[in-house]
């Protein structure tokens, strides 16, 4: 039994439903506009899980989904997080984020909220999100969060349909009171897999070029922090050294909790049952955390057992394979290389200066 790893953060996927129908979602939530048709995590089970997690080192929670604010007892969940003095992260589409709810979120310890905004206008955003009125709701949410003293982040998922609005979204985020913008690369998982197959995502060359534009040209023009979510091997050393860049996902210190109460590597457990590890309320969390064969393998094997381009990468201790869940989804192997880097290497675009093969 390995006691060296603390369970720092629980990712709660609060509901299997969502009030939007996004083209690119890396999960597959079912449309459920009023949270009456799909399972949600019981509040009592939420409390039980936190009680079992705190002795393991728990300091914070992330509430996500589906759409977390769709949970019918979201206010009760927020009060429990406040009572337990845990840090709070929320990922939301913003549709249900009223000023009153924003004020309740702000009462938590170190709250951080990201709101998805996939276009600088309603037509673009709603082409991605699939529901009329969602653009206006998302912009209202960012303003509401900023209005109660939070520093919301806008998340923009880059695809061919909206890539021309990257700068316009930054300018919109400035006017809404956001503190940062994160540009997400569409992962070839679940609905995102279909986008890749339809060539509605950017090519690797286009993504690398866009990331460099964001880092080198757009970032100096704004007070907002900008993050382009490609792997560390492609990021400027100056940003990595300053810490002003997204790092690893923290996989060795997190655990997911699905809406059905199953523990999982993360939300990928919705689509990959073998990456679930037990059932909350039936299996002791300490046993799951300490004795799961998959979790133990990751602790012992990262980053040394990573294969392919990840094995040769100088950034592997920082990156840890970028996204183990995505790598496994694609190959059914824990140690498979990250698709982005693998495709970049195949195209001759992986930075040679970041590879062991070209050092010394």
N, C-alpha and C positions, 0 to 999 in steps of 0.2 A: 504494500500500500504506500503510495507516494503522497506525503503530506506537504511537499514543497510548494504546491501551487494553490494560491488563494482564489476563491470564487469572487471576483471583484464586482461583476455586473451580471444581472439577469436581463435578458431580452424577452419581454413579454409580447407575444403575438396575440393580442387580446381578443380578436374576433376573426372568424373565417370569412366574414362578409366585408364588402366595401360599397360605399355609395357612389363610386365612380367605376368606369370600365376602361382602364388604361391599356393602351396597345402593347406596352413594353414591360409590364410588371413581371418581376423575376419569381413571383409566386403566382398562384392562380385563385385569388379570392373570388367568391361568387357575388354577383350583384345583389345588394341588400340595402335599399335606400333608408330603411327605418329600423334596422337591427332586429327584425322579428322572425327572420327565416333561417339564419345561420348560427352555429354555436358560438358562444362567447365564454370566456374564462370566468367561472364563478368567483365572486368577491371573497367568499370564505376560503376558497382554495388559494387565492392570491395571498391572503394573510398567512395561511399555513406555510406556503413556500418561503415567504420572507422570514418567518420565524426559524425555519430550518436552515436558511441560507446565511443568516447573520453570523452564526458561530464559525462559518467557513470563510469569513472575510468580506462578506457583502458590504459594499459601500454605495452602490448606485443601481438604478434600474433604467431601462429604456422601454418605453411604451410605443408599440408599433402595431402592425396588423397584417392584412386588411387595413382598415382605418380605425385607429385606436379611439378617436373621439366618438365613434359610433357606438361604443360600449354603453349600454343603457345606464350603468352605474359608474360612469367615469368620474363623477365628483367624489364618490365614496373612495375610489381607488386613489385619487389625488390626495385626499385627506389621510389615507393610510401611509402613503409615501411621506407626507409631511410629518406625521406622527413618528415615523421610524427614522426621521432625519437622514434620508437617503438622497443622494443627488438624483436629478431627474432629467432624462432626455426623452423628447417626444418627436416622432416623425409623423407628419400629418399632411393630408391634402388641403387642409384649411377650411373646408366647406362648413364645418360645424363650430369653428373657433370664434365664439362671440367675445365681446369685450369682458363680460362677466367671467367666462371660462378662462380667458387669458389672465385675468386678475387672480384667479384661483391657482393657476399654474405658477404664477410669479411668487406665490407664498412658499413654494418648495425650496429645498436647499440647492443652490447652484443650478437653476433650471436652464435648459437649453432646448430650443424648439426649432426644427427645420420644417419649412413649408414648401411643397412641390409647386413649381411654377414653370411650365414648359413652353412658354411663349411670351412675347411682349405684347400680344393682343389676344382678344378672346377667340378669334377664329383659329389661331395656331394652337393655343393651349387646349382648347376644347376638341380639336382634331385628335390630339394625343389622349386626352382624358375621357372623352366619350360622353360627356354630360353638359348640356347647355347651362350656363350660369356659373359654372365652376371657376371661371377666370375671375369674375367679380368677387366671388366668395374668397378665393385664395388671396387676392390683393387686400381685401378687407381684413383677413386674418393677419397678414404681415403687419398692417397698420395697427391692429388691435394689440398685438404682442409688443410692438415697439412702444405703443402708448402707455403700457404699464411698466416700462423700464427694462423689458427684456431686450436681448440683442438677437433677433431671429435670423436664421439662415435661410436663404432661398436655394432650393435644389432644382437644377435644370438638367433634365436628361437629354443628352445630345443625340439627335438622329437627323437623317437627311432632310426631313420636313421642316425642322426648326433651326438648323445649324447656322443659317444666315442671320439669326436674331441674337447671337451670343452677346454682342456689345449692347444691343438694345435692352436686353434683360438686365444687364448690369446697371444701365441708366435708370431703368424702372425700379430696380431694387433700391437704388439710392433715394429715389423720391418716396418710397414706401417706408423708409426707416430701417431697412435691413442692415445687419452688420457684416454679412459675408454672403458670397455666392459660391456654391459648389456645383461643378459641372460633372455630371455622372456619365460614364461610358455605359452603353446598353450591354448587359451581359447576355450571352447566348443561353439563357435559362428560361424555361416555361414560355411565356408569351414573347419574351425577348428573343428566344430561339427562332420564332416565326418571323420576327422582324429581320433578323440576320439572313434567313433563308430567302426573304423577299427583296433583299438588298436595299432595305429602307434604313439601314444603319450606315455610318461612314466606314470607309476602308481604314485599315491600320495606318496607311500613309497619311490619310486625311486627318485622322484622330491625332497622330503625333504632331502634325503641322498645326492643328488647332490648339493643342495643348501648349505648344511653344509660343504661339501667338498670345494666348491668355497669360502665360507666365512672364513673357518678355516685353510685350507691347501693351496689353490691356491693363495688367495689374498696376503699372506705374501711373495710370491715368485716373485712378479712383482711390478713395479712402477705405473702400470696402476691402476685406480680405477675399481673395479669389483662390479657389482650389480647383485644379483640373485633375480628376480622379483616374489618372493613368499610373502605372506602377512606378516606384521610386527610381528605377533604372533610367527612366526618361525625364526625370525632373532635374532642374538646374541644381548644382551643388550648393549654390548660395542659399537657395530656399530650404534645402534639406538641413544645412548647417544652422540656419536661423531658427529652425523648428516651425517655420511658417509654411508648412505643407502637411498634407494628410499622411499619416504613417500607417502602420500595420493595424489590422482590425482588432487586435487584442484577443485572438482566438484562444490563447492558453489561459485566459482569466475570465471567460464568459461562458454562459450556457443559455440556450433558448428554452422558452416555455410556450408551447403551442396552445391555441384556444381550447383544444380537447384535453389539456392537462398533461400531455406528454412532454418529457424533457427531450431536447434535441440539440444538435450542434448549433443550429440557428433555424431560421424559418425554412431552410431547405428541407427540413424534416417533413414538411407538408407534401413534398413531391418525391422524397427519397426515404422510405420508411426505415432502411437500415441505419440511417443517421439519427434515429431516436433511441433513447437509452432507458426509458422507464416511465412510470406514470405517477404524477404528483398525488399525494394522499394515500398511495398504495406502497410505493417504493421510497425508502428513506433517501432524501436528497444527498446526505453524506455518502451513502453507499454508491449512488449513481456517480457522484463527482469523483470519489476516490478510486472506484473499481471498474468503471466502464473501460472495456478493452480498447475502444476507439480513442477515448480521451487519453488513456495511458500511452497508446502508440504515438499520438501527436506530441505529447510531452517528451517522450524519449527520442522521437525521430526528427522533429523540426529544429533547425532547417536541414540537418545533415542528409536526410533520406530523400529530399526533393530531387526530382529527375529532370533530364533534358536541359533546357536553357536555364531553368531555375537552379539546377545543381551547379552550373558554371557562373552564376551571377554574383558579383561582388556585394550586391545589396540584399542578399537572401536573409541575413540575420535581421535586417530591418523589415523586410517585406513578408517573410515566412510564406512564400508562395502566393502572396496577394489575396487569394480567396480559396481556401481549401474546399469550401462547400461547392463553389463553381467548378473547381478542378475535378472533384469527385462526381458531380452531376454529369460532366462531359465524358468521363473516362471510366468511372467506377473504380478509381484508384486514388488513395489518399495522397500519393506522392507525385501525381502527374503535374506537369508544368502548367502555368497559367496560360490560357489560350492567347491572350494579347501578346505576351512576350514570345510565345512559340510562333505565332503568325508573323510578328515583326522580324524574328530571326530568319524565318523562311524567306522573307522578302528582302533580306539584307539590310534591315532598318534597326536592328537591335544595336545599341551603342557599344562599340567594341571596347571603349574605355571602361565599361562596367562589367567586363567578363574576365574571369581568371585566366582564360586562355590567351589573353592579350596583355597580361601584366608581366613586367620584367622580362 
